[in-house]
C-alpha cells in the first residue's frame, strides 16, 4: 500500500519528461542517411533549395537541421570555413541592410529580444555571412535573409557545440 503515493508522484514526472524530450516537428535536428561522398565527416553542407543544413557524420549519416537561407539573389553558394564562434553576439546591420532599414540602431546588444543573431553565431570566411540563431523562429524554412543561414536557437546551440573554428562549410544551390 505504501507504493501507491510514490507511483502517483512518479507518473506526472514521467509525463513531463516525455513532453520536454519530444522533438519539435519540422524544426528539430534529425539523424538522416547522407551518401554524398564529396564531403568528409565534419563538413557543414547547406542545400539552399532544400532549406536544410547537414553536418556530415561518419557511416553515411548526417544531422539535418531546418534553416532559413538567403532571399532571392542574396543566397550564397560556394565554400567557406568557420572563422569564429560567439554566444549572445552583438549585431550591427550591414550597409545593405541599413539602406533597406535606415532607422535601425548601429548596434543591437547580444541577448536583446530584437537581436536577429539569436543565442549564438558562427562567422564564415566568405565575408559578412554567418550561421546563427534567430529572434524570428517563423522564418526558419524560408528564403528570407541577406545571405546568412538562420537556425532555430536550440539547433544553433546544438551545432555550435559540435563544430569548431576552421570547420569547412559548403553551400549548394
C-alpha positions as a printed Julia matrix, in Angstrom:
173×3 Matrix{Float64}:
  0.0    0.0     0.0
  2.88   2.44    0.64
  3.98   2.32   -3.04
  0.78   3.93   -4.35
  1.66   7.53   -3.29
  5.13   7.08   -4.8
  3.61   5.96   -8.12
  1.15   8.85   -8.04
  4.09  11.26   -7.73
  6.21   9.45  -10.3
  3.66   9.29  -13.14
  3.27  13.08  -13.59
  7.07  13.46  -13.59
  7.41  10.78  -16.28
  4.75  12.58  -18.33
  6.67  15.87  -18.08
  9.9   14.14  -19.08
  8.23  12.76  -22.21
  6.73  16.14  -23.06
 10.02  18.0   -22.85
 12.09  15.25  -24.52
  9.87  15.0   -27.59
 11.36  16.66  -30.7
  9.54  19.58  -32.23
  8.14  18.52  -35.6
  9.68  20.35  -38.56
 12.4   22.24  -36.69
 14.29  19.79  -34.53
 17.51  18.28  -35.84
 17.29  14.72  -37.07
 19.75  11.96  -37.92
 19.45  11.04  -41.6
 21.25   9.0   -44.23
 23.77  11.0   -46.24
 25.56   9.31  -49.13
 27.15  12.28  -50.93
 30.78  11.15  -50.8
 32.13  14.53  -51.94
 32.01  15.7   -48.32
 34.13  14.43  -45.44
 32.75  13.9   -41.94
 32.75  17.17  -40.03
 31.76  19.25  -43.07
 28.69  21.5   -42.93
 26.68  21.26  -46.16
 23.91  23.78  -46.82
 21.4   22.91  -49.52
 19.71  26.23  -50.28
 16.96  24.64  -52.4
 16.01  22.33  -49.52
 16.5   24.99  -46.84
 18.45  22.43  -44.86
 21.88  22.33  -43.26
 23.68  19.0   -42.86
 26.52  18.19  -40.51
 28.18  15.23  -42.2
 28.98  12.31  -39.87
 30.78   9.01  -40.39
 28.94   6.0   -41.75
 26.88   7.75  -44.46
 24.92   9.73  -41.89
 24.34  13.4   -41.15
 22.48  15.57  -38.7
 19.93  17.59  -40.66
 18.64  20.97  -39.49
 15.9   23.1   -40.98
 17.23  26.6   -41.76
 16.35  29.92  -43.35
 18.55  30.9   -46.3
 19.22  33.99  -48.36
 16.31  35.5   -50.2
 16.24  35.73  -53.98
 19.58  36.98  -55.29
 21.02  37.01  -51.74
 21.7   33.29  -51.17
 25.36  32.38  -51.45
 26.89  29.22  -52.82
 30.47  28.11  -52.58
 32.94  27.2   -49.87
 33.93  28.82  -46.6
 35.19  27.97  -43.13
 34.01  28.91  -39.68
 36.28  31.74  -38.54
 34.84  32.5   -35.08
 32.14  31.38  -32.64
 30.11  33.72  -30.42
 27.5   33.26  -27.7
 24.89  36.03  -27.46
 26.64  38.12  -30.13
 26.05  41.81  -30.71
 24.66  42.65  -34.16
 25.39  45.58  -36.43
 23.46  45.97  -39.67
 25.49  45.78  -42.87
 25.45  48.74  -45.26
 22.96  46.88  -47.45
 20.59  46.22  -44.54
 20.98  49.81  -43.37
 19.96  51.06  -46.87
 16.77  49.0   -46.65
 16.11  49.83  -42.97
 17.68  53.23  -42.21
 16.09  53.52  -38.76
 17.92  50.52  -37.3
 20.32  51.25  -34.43
 24.06  50.95  -35.1
 24.35  48.01  -32.67
 21.87  45.66  -31.03
 23.41  44.08  -27.95
 23.61  40.31  -27.6
 20.75  38.82  -25.61
 18.34  41.64  -26.53
 14.99  40.33  -27.77
 15.32  42.33  -31.01
 18.8   40.94  -31.81
 18.48  38.96  -35.06
 21.51  36.76  -34.25
 19.7   34.77  -31.59
 21.65  32.87  -28.94
 24.8   32.08  -30.94
 26.62  32.77  -34.2
 29.5   31.34  -36.19
 31.08  33.72  -38.69
 32.25  32.5   -42.08
 35.36  33.27  -44.1
 33.38  34.43  -47.15
 32.5   37.94  -46.0
 29.7   39.27  -43.85
 27.88  35.94  -43.55
 27.25  33.76  -40.52
 25.35  30.71  -39.38
 23.32  31.98  -36.44
 20.21  31.68  -34.32
 17.23  33.96  -34.75
 14.72  36.08  -32.91
 12.2   35.16  -35.64
 11.62  31.39  -35.46
  8.82  31.69  -38.04
 11.45  32.48  -40.69
 13.0   29.0   -40.45
 12.38  27.03  -43.63
 12.1   30.15  -45.79
 14.35  32.2   -48.09
 14.37  35.5   -46.2
 17.87  36.57  -45.14
 20.55  38.78  -46.69
 22.72  35.69  -47.11
 23.18  34.39  -43.56
 21.97  30.97  -42.55
 19.41  31.19  -39.73
 18.71  28.32  -37.39
 16.24  27.79  -34.56
 18.03  28.79  -31.34
 18.01  25.24  -29.96
 19.51  23.99  -33.24
 22.34  26.56  -33.35
 23.15  25.65  -29.74
 23.44  22.0   -30.8
 25.54  22.69  -33.91
 27.71  25.21  -32.02
 28.92  22.54  -29.61
 29.61  20.01  -32.41
 31.87  22.11  -34.66
 34.95  24.27  -34.27
 36.95  27.01  -35.91
 38.05  26.04  -39.45
 35.13  23.65  -39.93
 34.5   23.55  -43.7
 31.17  24.9   -44.92
 29.84  24.22  -48.41
 26.69  25.92  -49.72
 24.97  24.33  -52.7
 22.15  25.81  -54.81
